[in-house]
Amino acid sequence: MKRGKRYVEAAKAIDRAAVYDPAEAIALAKKAAVAKFDETIEVHIRTGCDGRHADQQIRGAVVLPHGTGKTVRVLVFAKGTKLDEAQAAGADFVGGEELIPKIQNEGWFDFDVVVATPDMMGVVGRLGRVLGPKGLMPNPKAGTVTMDVTKAVNDIKAGKIEYRLDKANIIHVPIGKASFTEEQLADNFQTLIDAINKAKPSTLKGQYLKSVSVAPTMGPGVKVNTVKLA
């Protein structure tokens, strides 16, 4: 794969064979963000879990203290007073059954997160085929199926992120933007790692965090010393 000049230059500052302390890794990733836009700083965590076993699935959510730097558009499925509650909390879109054909037939996806009250899951379930593959299906573990729509919307707007294993048992999550200070990124990183450590399956044998790297959207990854993260 041919890399651009900027990527090659940024990569020179990073020893690919080395593992760095979290603070140093974040500083290097921030420096490696040389694109013309404000790159997202991402964390990639390779775990020792086997997601094929239900008891080794990892899924949850955590509110990053400094947010993600991204404006998140929230759609809430609710009815009755919960519609007003969601609107008052700052949800971008609220509605019920009438939104199904808009999403299903018109391909409307102007939202980043979907929240639903439990009594609406029968309706939202009909969207499983379109929302599921996009990772947009509400889930109780992520706090997106709840009667407390105010808290759900506030948390998401404040910088709540969802984490889960992909098919290769890796977790990919954003922890902020390259324009954040190193301290802000370090705070967000530590909050994420604490949540991931708490989510460790009790049935797991062997090493939990196999490798952790921090990388800007368009730049090289920087390996973090996992010994410092346990």
C-alpha positions in Angstrom: 0.0 0.0 0.0 1.5 3.3 -1.1 1.6 5.9 1.7 1.5 9.7 1.2 4.5 12.0 1.9 2.9 13.3 5.1 2.3 9.8 6.5 5.9 8.7 5.7 7.3 11.9 7.4 5.0 11.4 10.5 6.0 7.7 10.7 9.7 8.5 11.0 9.2 9.9 14.5 7.7 6.6 15.7 9.7 3.4 16.4 7.3 0.7 15.2 9.1 -1.9 17.3 8.9 0.0 20.5 6.1 0.3 23.1 5.5 3.6 24.7 4.1 4.9 28.0 0.5 6.1 27.4 1.4 9.8 27.7 4.3 9.5 25.3 2.1 7.5 22.8 -0.6 10.1 22.9 2.0 12.9 22.3 3.4 11.0 19.3 0.0 10.3 17.8 -1.0 13.9 18.2 2.2 15.0 16.4 1.6 12.4 13.6 -1.8 14.1 12.8 -0.6 16.2 9.9 -3.7 16.1 7.6 -5.4 19.3 6.6 -8.4 18.6 8.9 -8.7 18.0 12.6 -8.0 14.3 12.7 -9.7 12.0 15.2 -7.4 10.2 17.6 -8.4 6.6 17.8 -7.5 3.7 20.2 -7.3 0.2 18.9 -7.4 -2.6 21.5 -6.6 -6.2 20.6 -8.1 -8.4 23.3 -7.5 -12.1 24.2 -11.3 -12.6 24.2 -13.2 -14.9 21.9 -16.3 -13.0 20.9 -17.9 -16.2 19.6 -18.6 -17.2 23.2 -21.4 -15.2 24.8 -19.5 -15.0 28.1 -16.5 -13.3 26.4 -18.5 -10.6 24.6 -17.5 -7.1 25.6 -19.9 -4.3 25.0 -20.6 -1.2 26.9 -20.4 2.6 26.9 -18.4 5.3 28.8 -18.7 9.1 29.0 -15.3 10.6 28.1 -14.6 13.6 30.4 -13.6 15.9 27.5 -16.0 14.5 24.9 -15.0 13.3 21.5 -14.9 16.7 19.8 -17.6 15.6 17.4 -21.2 16.8 17.2 -23.4 13.8 17.6 -26.9 13.7 16.2 -29.3 11.7 18.3 -32.6 10.1 17.2 -35.0 9.0 19.9 -37.8 6.5 19.4 -40.4 7.2 22.1 -44.1 8.0 22.7 -46.2 10.2 24.9 -44.4 12.4 27.4 -41.1 10.7 26.6 -41.2 12.5 23.2 -41.3 15.9 24.9 -38.7 14.8 27.4 -36.3 13.7 24.6 -36.9 17.0 22.8 -36.2 19.0 25.9 -33.0 17.1 26.5 -31.7 18.2 23.1 -32.4 15.2 20.9 -32.0 16.1 17.2 -34.9 13.9 16.1 -37.8 12.3 18.0 -40.6 10.2 16.8 -42.2 6.7 16.6 -43.6 4.4 14.0 -43.9 7.1 11.4 -40.1 7.2 11.1 -39.8 3.5 10.0 -40.6 4.0 6.3 -38.4 7.1 6.2 -35.4 5.0 7.3 -36.4 1.8 5.6 -37.6 3.1 2.2 -36.0 6.5 1.9 -32.6 5.6 3.3 -32.7 8.4 5.8 -29.7 8.2 8.1 -29.0 11.8 9.3 -28.2 10.6 12.8 -25.3 9.0 14.6 -26.9 7.3 17.6 -30.3 5.8 18.2 -32.0 5.8 21.6 -35.3 4.0 22.3 -37.6 3.5 25.2 -38.2 -0.2 26.0 -41.8 0.0 24.9 -40.7 1.1 21.4 -38.3 -1.8 20.8 -41.0 -3.8 19.1 -41.2 -1.0 16.5 -37.4 -0.4 16.3 -36.8 -4.1 15.9 -38.3 -3.9 12.5 -35.3 -1.8 11.5 -32.8 -4.4 12.7 -31.7 -5.3 9.2 -30.8 -1.7 8.3 -29.6 -0.4 11.7 -27.7 -3.5 12.8 -25.0 -3.6 10.1 -24.4 0.2 10.7 -24.0 -0.4 14.5 -27.0 1.8 15.2 -29.3 -0.6 16.9 -30.2 0.5 20.4 -28.9 -1.8 23.1 -29.5 -1.9 26.9 -25.8 -2.6 27.6 -24.9 0.6 25.8 -27.6 2.5 27.7 -29.5 3.3 24.5 -32.6 1.3 25.5 -33.9 3.2 28.5 -36.8 5.0 30.0 -34.5 7.8 31.2 -34.2 9.5 27.8 -33.0 12.7 29.4 -29.9 11.0 30.8 -29.3 9.0 27.6 -29.4 12.1 25.4 -27.3 14.2 27.9 -24.6 11.5 28.2 -24.3 11.1 24.4 -24.1 14.8 23.8 -21.5 15.1 26.6 -19.2 12.5 24.8 -20.4 9.1 25.5 -18.9 6.4 23.3 -19.8 2.8 22.8 -17.2 0.1 22.7 -17.5 -3.5 21.6 -15.5 -6.3 20.0 -15.4 -6.5 16.3 -15.1 -9.9 14.4 -11.4 -10.0 15.0 -11.9 -9.4 18.8 -10.5 -5.8 18.5 -12.1 -2.7 20.0 -11.9 0.5 18.0 -12.9 3.8 19.6 -12.3 7.6 19.3 -10.8 9.4 22.3 -10.9 13.0 20.9 -9.4 15.2 18.2 -5.8 16.1 17.4 -6.7 19.7 18.5 -7.3 18.4 22.0 -4.5 19.0 24.6 -2.3 16.0 25.5 -3.9 16.2 29.0 -7.4 16.0 27.6 -6.5 13.0 25.4 -4.7 11.3 28.3 -7.8 11.8 30.6 -10.1 10.3 27.9 -7.7 7.5 27.2 -7.5 6.5 30.9 -11.3 6.7 31.3 -11.7 4.3 28.4 -9.0 1.9 29.6 -10.6 1.8 33.1 -14.0 1.0 31.6 -12.4 -1.8 29.4 -10.6 -3.3 32.4 -13.8 -3.3 34.4 -15.5 -5.1 31.5 -13.0 -8.0 31.5 -14.9 -11.3 31.3 -14.4 -13.4 34.4 -14.2 -16.6 32.2 -11.2 -15.3 30.3 -7.9 -17.2 30.6 -4.6 -15.7 29.6 -3.8 -12.2 28.6 -6.7 -9.7 28.3 -5.1 -6.7 26.6 -2.9 -8.2 24.0 -2.0 -4.9 22.3 -3.1 -1.3 22.4 -2.3 1.4 19.9 -3.2 5.1 19.5 -3.4 6.6 16.0 -4.7 9.6 14.2 -7.2 9.0 11.4 -4.7 9.4 8.6 -1.5 8.6 10.5 0.6 5.6 11.8 -0.3 3.8 15.0 1.8 4.1 18.2 2.0 1.0 20.4 1.2 1.5 24.1 2.9 -0.5 26.8 0.0 -2.8 28.1 1.9 -3.6 31.3 1.1 0.0 32.4 -2.6 -0.5 31.7 -3.5 -3.5 33.8 
